[in-house]
Structures are given as C-alpha cells and as structure tokens.
C-alpha cells in the first residue's frame, strides 16, 4: 500500500514539474495496471502510450 502511495506521489511531482501531459497519463495507466493486474487493457494502453511518448 505504501509503495502505491509513493508511486502516486512521484507521478504527481513528475506531472507538475514536466511539460509533458503524456507523462501524467502514463502514470495513471501504470497505477491502474498495479491496482488490477488481471486486466490486460491497461497494459495495452500503456504500451501504446509509451510508444507515443517515445516518438
């Protein structure tokens, strides 16, 4: 539980100090994937988001 909270804080700080809105979107998808490991949809969206973020 503390790990998820720490990850959320890191993502919030990253979104505040970064000009990339995609970074926040990627962090939200990562949190969704951590909270529901049985779902494959967040994983697919995360891969798509990482590809767009890298390009």
PEWO-V992511 format. One record per run of one state. SS is the DSSP state (~ for helix, > for strand, _ for the rest). FROM is the first residue (numbers start at 1). LEN is the number of residues. If there is no record, write none. Layout:
# PEWO-V992511
ss & from & len
SS & FROM & LEN
SS & FROM & LEN
This chain:
# PEWO-V992511
ss & from & len
_ & 1 & 1
~ & 2 & 16
_ & 18 & 3
~ & 21 & 15
_ & 36 & 5
~ & 41 & 14
_ & 55 & 1
